[in-house]
């Protein structure tokens, strides 16, 4: 069976969501598909107490990053050894790329803490019989003023003509990458920028790891020469707004889950009843035949 690593960078404020995700993966994914959760070293023990029964492998993010200085008054920012401020959002993206560089799996699938698996995790959603890996590439998504800076920066980091848009949106959930291509991405950034790729990206003010990887595969490798096949279908229903979801709107959103979709994503900054959400998710688990003996 092909080996898929399911990877979740997380931190303490997302622990409840991360635990729900871990339980869903334990229920519905084959044990061969390792679930790796990456958290700050100081939070390892707390995560271990909550997640160990779900078979999660925990890694300290410090193992994947160059030395950073933690600030005592905030989780959002850290400093490089040269005093450059690094946002948590940027740090988490670098962690994903770093894990991909080290992975020996056939594919690495990223599942953020605010995603939850509610149906069987079928590897064929990510891997094709030919051995090629799905690349989320949606021609109807990504061409927005919010995303244009990410595309332009990706072009500059990769040493290609910078554009507002390269024809596809690459951002989503349960997004699979090919580790050998992630290593190629890192080498390309170093060749273009002349520095360690992690240092380069940690000094960026705004990037998107999914746009950076997608543009690399599309424009540098070339889709036909890569191990990817471009597809636009998303296996996850997604809620990206950060407004308040009333109980009624929450239930209405969850009801949009289609037959070909196996997971729900609600942006972690969205205000909603997590208790209601968890009850509904567990009901979906029962309907889908989830059978993990440790479930509660």
C-alpha positions in Angstrom: 0.0 0.0 0.0 1.3 3.5 -0.8 2.4 5.4 2.3 0.8 8.7 2.9 1.9 11.0 5.7 -1.0 13.2 7.0 0.7 16.3 8.5 -0.8 18.8 10.9 1.1 21.8 12.2 -0.7 23.0 15.4 -0.4 25.0 18.6 -2.1 25.1 22.0 -5.1 27.4 21.1 -6.1 24.8 18.5 -5.7 21.7 20.7 -9.4 20.9 20.9 -9.8 21.1 17.1 -6.6 19.1 16.6 -7.8 16.3 18.9 -11.1 16.1 16.9 -9.1 15.9 13.7 -6.8 13.2 15.2 -9.7 11.1 16.4 -11.3 11.3 12.9 -8.1 10.2 11.2 -7.7 7.4 13.7 -11.2 6.2 12.9 -11.1 6.5 9.1 -7.5 6.3 7.8 -5.4 3.1 7.5 -2.7 2.8 10.2 -0.2 2.8 7.3 -1.1 6.5 6.8 0.9 8.1 9.6 -0.6 11.1 11.3 2.1 13.6 12.3 1.4 16.6 14.4 4.0 19.3 14.7 3.9 21.7 17.6 6.3 23.9 19.6 8.6 21.9 21.9 7.1 23.5 25.0 3.7 22.1 24.1 4.7 18.5 23.3 3.6 17.1 26.7 0.2 18.7 26.6 -0.5 17.4 23.1 0.8 14.0 24.0 -1.6 13.6 26.9 -4.5 14.4 24.6 -3.5 12.7 21.4 -1.5 9.7 22.3 -4.5 7.3 22.3 -5.1 8.3 18.7 -1.8 7.0 17.5 -0.4 10.4 16.6 3.4 10.9 16.0 4.4 14.2 17.6 7.4 16.3 16.4 8.7 19.5 17.8 8.7 22.3 15.2 12.2 23.3 16.4 13.5 20.2 14.8 12.5 21.5 11.4 13.4 25.2 11.8 16.6 27.2 12.3 17.0 28.7 15.8 14.4 31.3 16.6 13.9 33.4 19.8 10.6 33.1 21.6 9.1 36.3 23.0 7.6 36.0 26.5 4.6 38.2 25.8 3.3 36.7 22.5 2.8 33.5 20.6 2.3 35.3 17.3 5.8 36.4 16.8 9.3 35.1 17.2 12.7 36.5 16.2 15.5 35.2 14.1 18.9 35.2 15.6 19.5 38.4 13.7 16.4 40.0 15.3 14.0 39.8 12.3 10.4 39.3 13.4 8.8 36.1 12.2 5.0 35.7 12.2 3.5 32.5 13.4 1.6 32.1 10.1 4.9 32.3 8.1 6.6 29.9 10.6 3.9 27.3 10.1 4.2 27.4 6.3 8.0 26.9 6.6 7.3 23.9 8.9 5.2 22.3 6.2 7.8 22.7 3.5 10.5 21.5 5.9 8.6 18.3 6.8 8.0 17.7 3.1 11.7 17.9 2.5 12.5 15.3 5.1 9.6 12.9 4.3 10.1 9.5 2.7 6.4 9.0 2.1 4.8 8.6 -1.4 2.8 11.7 -0.7 2.5 14.2 2.2 -1.1 15.5 2.8 -1.6 18.6 4.9 -4.6 18.6 7.3 -4.8 21.8 9.3 -6.2 21.7 12.9 -9.4 23.3 11.8 -10.2 20.5 9.4 -12.0 17.4 10.5 -12.3 14.0 8.7 -15.9 12.6 8.8 -15.8 9.8 6.3 -13.3 7.0 5.4 -10.0 8.4 4.1 -9.5 6.7 0.8 -6.0 7.1 -0.6 -7.3 7.0 -4.1 -8.6 10.6 -3.5 -4.9 11.6 -3.4 -3.1 8.9 -5.5 -4.0 7.7 -8.9 -3.4 4.0 -10.1 -0.6 5.3 -12.3 1.2 6.4 -9.1 0.7 10.1 -9.9 -0.5 12.4 -7.1 -3.4 14.8 -7.3 -2.4 18.5 -7.5 -5.2 20.8 -6.5 -5.2 23.3 -9.4 -8.5 25.1 -9.7 -8.8 27.5 -12.7 -11.8 29.2 -11.1 -10.0 30.1 -7.8 -7.1 32.3 -6.7 -7.3 35.2 -9.2 -8.1 37.8 -6.4 -6.4 40.9 -5.1 -5.8 39.0 -1.8 -3.9 36.3 -3.6 -2.0 38.3 -6.2 0.9 39.2 -3.9 1.4 35.5 -3.1 1.7 34.7 -6.8 4.0 37.6 -7.5 6.3 36.6 -4.6 6.3 33.0 -5.7 7.5 34.1 -9.2 10.4 36.1 -7.7 11.4 33.4 -5.3 11.5 30.9 -8.1 13.3 33.1 -10.5 10.6 33.3 -13.1 8.6 36.3 -14.5 6.4 37.5 -11.6 2.6 37.5 -12.4 -0.5 38.3 -10.5 -1.9 34.9 -11.4 -0.6 31.8 -13.2 -3.9 30.3 -14.2 -4.8 28.1 -11.2 -5.7 28.4 -7.5 -3.7 26.0 -5.4 -5.0 26.7 -1.9 -7.2 24.2 0.0 -7.3 21.5 2.6 -6.1 17.9 2.5 -3.6 19.1 -0.2 -1.1 16.5 -1.2 2.5 17.2 -2.1 5.3 14.9 -3.5 8.3 15.0 -1.2 10.9 14.8 -4.0 9.3 17.9 -5.5 9.3 19.7 -2.2 13.1 19.1 -2.0 13.3 20.4 -5.6 11.4 23.5 -4.5 13.8 24.1 -1.6 16.8 23.7 -4.0 15.3 26.1 -6.5 14.8 28.9 -3.8 18.3 28.5 -2.6 19.7 28.7 -6.2 17.7 31.8 -7.0 18.1 33.6 -3.6 21.6 32.4 -2.7 20.7 31.5 0.9 19.2 28.7 2.9 15.6 28.4 1.8 14.3 28.4 5.4 16.0 31.7 6.2 14.7 33.2 3.0 11.1 32.3 3.7 11.2 33.2 7.4 12.2 36.7 6.3 9.2 37.0 4.0 6.3 39.3 5.1 3.7 37.3 3.1 3.7 34.1 1.2 1.5 31.1 0.5 3.1 27.7 0.8 0.5 26.2 -1.5 0.9 28.9 -4.2 4.7 28.6 -4.0 4.6 24.8 -4.4 1.9 24.9 -7.1 3.7 27.5 -9.2 6.9 25.5 -8.8 5.3 22.4 -10.1 3.4 24.2 -12.9 6.0 26.7 -14.1 9.4 25.2 -13.2 9.0 21.4 -13.2 6.1 21.4 -15.7 3.0 19.3 -14.9 3.8 16.7 -17.5 7.3 16.1 -16.1 6.1 16.0 -12.5 4.5 13.2 -10.5 1.3 15.2 -10.3 -1.9 15.3 -12.2 -3.9 18.5 -11.9 -7.5 18.3 -10.6 -9.9 20.9 -9.4 -12.3 18.8 -7.2 -11.9 19.5 -3.5 -12.5 16.7 -0.9 -13.3 19.2 1.8 -16.1 21.8 2.3 -14.5 25.0 3.4 -15.6 28.0 5.4 -12.9 30.8 5.3 -14.8 33.8 6.7 -14.0 34.9 10.2 -17.5 36.1 11.1 -19.9 34.5 13.6 -21.6 31.3 12.5 -24.9 30.9 14.4 -26.0 27.4 15.3 -28.4 27.4 12.3 -25.8 28.6 9.8 -23.3 26.1 11.2 -25.7 23.2 10.6 -26.7 24.5 7.2 -23.0 24.7 6.2 -22.3 21.2 7.4 -25.3 19.9 5.4 -23.6 20.9 2.2 -21.1 18.0 2.5 -21.3 16.1 -0.7 -20.9 12.4 -1.5 -17.4 12.9 -2.9 -16.2 14.9 0.1 -14.9 13.5 3.3 -13.9 16.4 5.5 -15.1 19.8 6.9 -13.0 22.9 7.3 -14.1 25.9 9.4 -11.5 28.7 9.7 -10.1 28.6 13.3 -10.9 32.4 13.7 -14.6 31.9 12.9 -16.8 32.2 16.0 -19.1 29.2 16.4 -20.2 26.7 19.0 -17.4 24.1 19.0 -19.5 21.8 21.3 -22.3 21.7 18.8 -19.8 21.2 16.0 -18.2 18.3 17.8 -21.6 16.6 18.5 -22.5 16.9 14.8 -19.2 15.5 13.7 -19.5 12.5 16.0 -23.0 11.9 14.6 -21.5 11.9 11.1 -18.8 9.5 12.2 -21.5 7.0 13.4 -23.4 7.4 10.1 -20.2 6.7 8.2 -19.4 3.6 10.2 -16.4 4.9 12.2 -15.3 2.2 14.6 -12.3 3.4 16.6 -12.7 1.7 20.0 -11.3 4.7 21.9 -14.0 7.1 20.5 -16.2 8.9 23.0 
